[in-house]
Amino acid sequence: MSDKINLSLNYKRWVENVAVLLAQSKRTAPVTLIAVSKKQSVDAIQELYQLGHRDFGENYVQELIIKAEELERRGCSGIRWHFIGHLQTNKVRSLIPWVSCLHTLDSSRLAQEIAKKWMASGRTGQLSVFIEVNTDGEGTKSGVSPEEAPVLCEEIALHPELKLLGLMCVPPSGEDPVARFRALAALERGLRPYSQGMLSMGMSGDYASALAEGATHIRVGTALFGSRGA
């Protein structure tokens, strides 16, 4: 279980840092701060919830469901769950009742399955999604190539159950991410009006750079919670 005082201070610093960075860049559009709670305890998530935070990100379907159900039992309603891990089509049905936004859409097959299960679930409105782009063609990562993104945009548009917000990426570890963030932003601009101008990019070590390049959704875990599983 995390130290409540440290988590509270980390959260306050994170929110304040983002506000300062946005002011420096003279941006007025809101930014969604996603607390990545992968392998963190339900107690830690509840602490942040009690501080007023509502957007949380998880990488694994079963872990998200277990946490979501327990937090509902504790009275923590209104959490917006962001799924940020690779999603297999056979996991879509169980994820649909809980997810608010999917950041890792990477194939027309997955888009079709999500739309089908969303309609069957009876949920109203649309599911917000990002296309995951593999900016460097890394074999160990999911995502479409930049060249494949336009076709996937067109295919997503065939499903009224889905709302394409924009693009998401995870730059290679240990390398300067700015060029990747800048390239993703340029790619997104070229995909409008299919895309809605949003960029899911930036994590604990590089969210300042991501914000400078136009990120609208940043995903921070260790800078907030500390080491995973701690």
C-alpha positions as CSV (number, residue, x, y, z in Angstrom):
1,M,0.0,0.0,0.0
2,S,1.4,3.4,-0.9
3,D,2.2,6.1,1.6
4,K,-0.8,8.4,1.5
5,I,1.2,11.6,2.2
6,N,3.7,10.9,-0.5
7,L,1.0,10.0,-3.0
8,S,-0.8,13.2,-2.2
9,L,2.3,15.2,-2.6
10,N,3.3,13.5,-5.9
11,Y,-0.2,14.1,-7.3
12,K,-0.1,17.8,-6.3
13,R,3.3,18.2,-7.9
14,W,2.2,16.4,-11.0
15,V,-0.9,18.6,-11.4
16,E,1.1,21.8,-10.7
17,N,3.9,20.8,-13.1
18,V,1.4,20.2,-15.9
19,A,-0.3,23.6,-15.2
20,V,3.0,25.4,-15.3
21,L,4.1,23.7,-18.6
22,L,0.7,24.5,-20.2
23,A,1.0,28.1,-19.1
24,Q,4.5,28.4,-20.5
25,S,3.4,27.1,-23.8
26,K,0.3,29.3,-23.8
27,R,-2.0,26.4,-24.5
28,T,-5.6,26.8,-23.5
29,A,-7.0,23.3,-24.5
30,P,-7.5,20.9,-21.6
31,V,-5.1,18.0,-21.0
32,T,-6.3,14.6,-19.7
33,L,-3.9,13.3,-16.9
34,I,-4.1,9.5,-16.9
35,A,-2.8,7.9,-13.7
36,V,-1.3,4.6,-14.9
37,S,-2.3,2.2,-12.1
38,K,-0.8,-1.0,-13.6
39,K,0.2,-3.3,-10.7
40,Q,-0.7,-0.7,-8.1
41,S,-3.1,-1.5,-5.3
42,V,-6.8,-0.7,-5.2
43,D,-6.0,1.3,-2.0
44,A,-3.6,3.6,-3.9
45,I,-6.2,4.2,-6.6
46,Q,-8.8,5.0,-4.0
47,E,-6.4,7.5,-2.4
48,L,-6.2,9.4,-5.7
49,Y,-9.9,9.1,-6.2
50,Q,-10.5,10.7,-2.9
51,L,-8.1,13.5,-4.0
52,G,-10.5,14.1,-6.9
53,H,-8.8,12.2,-9.7
54,R,-11.0,10.2,-12.1
55,D,-8.9,9.1,-15.1
56,F,-6.9,5.8,-14.6
57,G,-5.0,3.7,-17.1
58,E,-4.5,-0.1,-17.1
59,N,-2.6,-2.5,-19.4
60,Y,-4.4,-5.8,-18.7
61,V,-8.1,-6.5,-19.0
62,Q,-8.5,-8.8,-16.1
63,E,-6.6,-6.5,-13.7
64,L,-8.7,-3.5,-14.8
65,I,-11.9,-5.5,-14.2
66,I,-10.9,-6.7,-10.8
67,K,-10.0,-3.2,-9.7
68,A,-13.0,-1.6,-11.3
69,E,-15.4,-4.0,-9.5
70,E,-13.7,-3.5,-6.1
71,L,-13.7,0.2,-6.4
72,E,-17.4,0.2,-7.3
73,R,-18.0,-1.8,-4.2
74,R,-16.2,0.9,-2.2
75,G,-18.4,3.6,-3.6
76,C,-15.8,5.0,-6.0
77,S,-18.1,5.6,-8.9
78,G,-17.5,7.7,-12.0
79,I,-13.9,6.5,-12.7
80,R,-12.9,6.8,-16.4
81,W,-10.9,3.7,-17.2
82,H,-8.4,4.1,-20.1
83,F,-7.1,0.9,-21.6
84,I,-3.5,1.4,-22.7
85,G,-2.2,-2.1,-23.2
86,H,-2.4,-4.4,-26.3
87,L,-6.0,-5.7,-26.6
88,Q,-6.7,-9.2,-28.0
89,T,-10.1,-9.6,-29.7
90,N,-11.1,-12.4,-27.3
91,K,-10.9,-10.0,-24.4
92,V,-13.1,-7.3,-25.9
93,R,-16.4,-8.5,-24.5
94,S,-15.2,-8.5,-20.9
95,L,-13.6,-5.1,-21.3
96,I,-16.5,-3.2,-22.9
97,P,-18.6,-2.7,-19.7
98,W,-15.8,-0.8,-18.0
99,V,-13.7,1.0,-20.5
100,S,-14.1,4.7,-21.3
101,C,-11.3,5.1,-23.8
102,L,-9.1,2.7,-25.7
103,H,-5.6,4.0,-26.6
104,T,-4.3,1.0,-28.5
105,L,-6.6,0.3,-31.6
106,D,-4.2,-1.2,-34.1
107,S,-6.3,-3.2,-36.7
108,S,-9.5,-3.2,-38.6
109,R,-10.3,-6.6,-37.2
110,L,-10.1,-5.2,-33.6
111,A,-12.2,-2.1,-34.6
112,Q,-14.9,-4.4,-36.0
113,E,-14.9,-6.6,-32.9
114,I,-15.1,-3.6,-30.5
115,A,-17.9,-2.0,-32.5
116,K,-19.8,-5.3,-32.5
117,K,-19.5,-5.9,-28.8
118,W,-20.2,-2.3,-28.0
119,M,-23.5,-2.5,-29.8
120,A,-24.4,-5.8,-28.2
121,S,-23.6,-4.5,-24.7
122,G,-26.4,-1.9,-24.9
123,R,-24.0,1.0,-23.9
124,T,-25.1,4.3,-25.4
125,G,-23.0,6.8,-27.2
126,Q,-19.6,6.0,-28.7
127,L,-16.4,4.5,-27.4
128,S,-13.5,6.9,-27.7
129,V,-10.4,5.4,-29.3
130,F,-6.9,6.3,-30.4
131,I,-5.0,4.5,-33.2
132,E,-1.7,3.2,-31.8
133,V,1.2,4.1,-34.2
134,N,4.5,2.2,-34.1
135,T,6.6,5.2,-35.1
136,D,9.9,3.2,-35.4
137,G,8.6,-0.2,-36.7
138,E,9.8,-1.9,-33.5
139,G,9.0,-5.6,-33.7
140,T,8.3,-5.9,-30.0
141,K,5.6,-3.3,-30.0
142,S,2.1,-3.2,-31.3
143,G,0.7,-0.5,-33.5
144,V,0.3,0.3,-37.2
145,S,3.0,2.0,-39.3
146,P,2.5,5.6,-40.1
147,E,1.7,4.6,-43.7
148,E,-1.1,2.3,-42.5
149,A,-2.8,4.8,-40.3
150,P,-4.9,6.6,-43.0
151,V,-6.5,3.3,-44.1
152,L,-7.3,2.4,-40.5
153,C,-8.9,5.8,-40.0
154,E,-11.2,5.2,-43.0
155,E,-12.1,1.7,-41.6
156,I,-12.9,3.1,-38.1
157,A,-15.2,5.7,-39.7
158,L,-17.4,2.8,-41.0
159,H,-18.3,2.0,-37.3
160,P,-20.6,4.7,-35.8
161,E,-20.0,3.0,-32.4
162,L,-16.4,4.3,-32.4
163,K,-15.2,7.9,-32.0
164,L,-11.6,8.4,-33.3
165,L,-9.9,11.0,-31.0
166,G,-6.5,10.8,-32.5
167,L,-3.2,8.9,-32.3
168,M,-1.1,7.3,-29.6
169,C,2.6,6.3,-29.5
170,V,5.2,5.0,-27.1
171,P,8.7,6.1,-28.3
172,P,11.7,3.8,-28.1
173,S,13.2,3.6,-24.6
174,G,16.4,5.5,-24.1
175,E,16.1,7.8,-27.1
176,D,15.1,11.4,-27.5
177,P,11.3,11.2,-27.9
178,V,10.8,14.7,-29.3
179,A,11.2,13.7,-33.0
180,R,8.6,10.9,-32.5
181,F,6.2,13.2,-30.8
182,R,6.6,15.8,-33.5
183,A,6.1,13.2,-36.2
184,L,3.0,11.8,-34.6
185,A,1.5,15.3,-34.3
186,A,2.2,16.0,-38.0
187,L,0.6,12.6,-38.9
188,E,-2.5,13.4,-36.9
189,R,-3.0,16.7,-38.6
190,G,-2.9,15.0,-41.9
191,L,-5.6,12.6,-40.9
192,R,-8.3,15.2,-40.1
193,P,-11.3,15.3,-40.2
194,Y,-11.2,11.5,-39.4
195,S,-9.1,12.4,-36.3
196,Q,-10.2,14.9,-33.7
197,G,-6.9,16.6,-33.0
198,M,-5.9,14.6,-29.9
199,L,-2.6,13.0,-29.1
200,S,-2.0,10.3,-26.4
201,M,1.8,10.6,-25.8
202,G,4.1,11.2,-22.9
203,M,4.9,9.2,-19.8
204,S,6.7,9.7,-16.5
205,G,10.1,10.5,-18.0
206,D,9.0,12.6,-21.0
207,Y,5.6,14.1,-20.5
208,A,7.1,17.6,-20.5
209,S,8.4,17.1,-24.0
210,A,5.1,15.5,-25.0
211,L,3.1,18.5,-23.8
212,A,5.4,20.9,-25.7
213,E,4.7,18.9,-28.8
214,G,0.9,19.0,-28.4
215,A,-0.1,16.0,-26.2
216,T,-3.7,16.1,-25.1
217,H,-3.5,12.9,-23.0
218,I,-0.4,12.0,-20.9
219,R,0.1,8.7,-19.1
220,V,2.0,8.8,-15.9
221,G,2.7,5.9,-13.5
222,T,6.0,5.7,-11.7
223,A,6.3,9.5,-11.2
224,L,3.0,9.4,-9.4
225,F,2.8,6.0,-7.6
226,G,6.4,5.1,-7.4
227,S,7.7,1.7,-8.5
228,R,5.1,-0.8,-9.7
229,G,3.9,-3.1,-7.1
230,A,5.3,-1.0,-4.3
